[in-house]
């Protein structure tokens, strides 16, 4: 496959409902590269923008995309629609948020009840 079939047009939907893009990317583009593109195109007027690739999560078709995968590997059946623009959702999760989330997760593990109701 070559030409237009190897290009995927994507727009990124931010949590406030605004979009970045659409822009065409080769199917061999990694998710990490997509995240770098989002960081580069991030609107300057928005506060709390991502600083690194680790600050971002990209969701497509209900799945969080892994940094080491390519668009082709993450492909869903709708990618094949001619002239279609794929919307991927972007979530910014700063380092302090990830640490807090881990602490809550650890607390949940510690406070589990071992009761059995017969």
C-alpha positions in Angstrom: 0.0 0.0 0.0 1.2 3.5 -0.8 0.0 7.0 -1.4 -3.2 8.2 0.3 -3.9 4.9 2.0 -0.8 5.3 4.0 -1.9 8.7 5.3 -4.4 9.0 8.2 -6.0 12.4 8.8 -6.4 13.0 12.6 -7.8 15.8 14.7 -7.2 15.9 18.5 -10.1 16.8 20.7 -9.0 18.5 24.0 -11.0 18.1 27.2 -12.5 21.6 26.8 -14.0 20.5 23.4 -11.6 22.5 21.2 -9.6 20.7 18.5 -6.0 20.6 17.2 -5.9 19.8 13.5 -6.9 18.0 11.4 -3.5 17.0 10.0 -2.4 14.0 7.9 0.1 11.6 9.4 1.8 8.6 7.8 0.5 5.2 9.0 4.0 4.4 10.3 3.9 7.3 12.8 4.4 6.3 16.4 2.0 7.3 19.1 4.9 9.1 20.9 5.4 11.1 17.7 1.7 12.0 17.7 2.1 13.2 21.3 5.1 15.4 20.4 3.0 16.9 17.6 0.2 17.7 20.0 2.6 19.3 22.4 4.1 21.4 19.5 0.6 22.5 18.4 -0.8 23.1 21.9 -2.7 26.4 22.0 -0.5 28.9 23.8 -3.5 30.6 25.5 -4.5 27.3 27.3 -3.1 26.9 30.8 -1.7 23.7 32.2 -0.5 22.4 28.8 1.6 19.2 28.5 5.3 19.5 28.9 6.4 16.0 28.0 5.0 13.0 26.1 4.4 11.3 29.5 1.9 14.1 30.4 -0.4 13.0 27.6 -2.8 10.2 27.0 -4.3 9.7 23.5 -7.6 7.8 23.3 -8.9 6.4 20.0 -12.0 4.2 19.7 -12.1 3.9 23.5 -8.5 2.6 23.9 -5.5 4.4 25.3 -2.8 4.2 22.7 0.6 3.0 23.7 3.7 5.2 22.9 5.6 2.4 21.1 2.8 1.5 18.7 2.3 2.9 15.2 -1.0 4.3 13.8 -1.2 1.2 11.6 -0.9 -1.1 14.6 -3.6 0.9 16.5 -5.9 1.0 13.4 -9.6 0.3 13.8 -12.0 -0.5 10.9 -13.1 3.1 10.6 -9.6 4.2 9.5 -10.3 2.9 6.1 -13.1 5.3 5.3 -12.0 7.5 2.4 -11.9 11.2 3.2 -12.6 10.6 6.9 -11.0 12.5 9.7 -10.3 10.4 12.8 -10.9 12.2 16.2 -8.6 11.2 19.0 -9.2 12.5 22.5 -6.3 14.0 24.4 -6.0 14.0 28.2 -3.3 15.9 30.0 -2.2 14.2 33.2 0.7 16.0 34.9 3.3 14.1 37.0 1.7 15.3 40.3 -1.7 13.9 39.1 -0.1 10.5 38.4 1.6 10.4 41.8 -1.7 11.2 43.6 -3.5 8.6 41.5 -0.9 6.0 42.5 -1.3 6.9 46.2 -5.1 6.5 46.0 -4.6 3.2 44.3 -2.3 2.0 47.0 -4.7 3.1 49.7 -7.5 1.2 48.0 -5.4 -2.0 48.1 -4.7 -1.6 51.8 -8.3 -1.0 52.8 -9.9 -4.0 51.2 -12.3 -6.0 53.3 -12.0 -9.7 53.3 -15.6 -10.4 54.4 -17.6 -13.2 52.9 -21.4 -13.2 53.1 -23.0 -16.6 52.9 
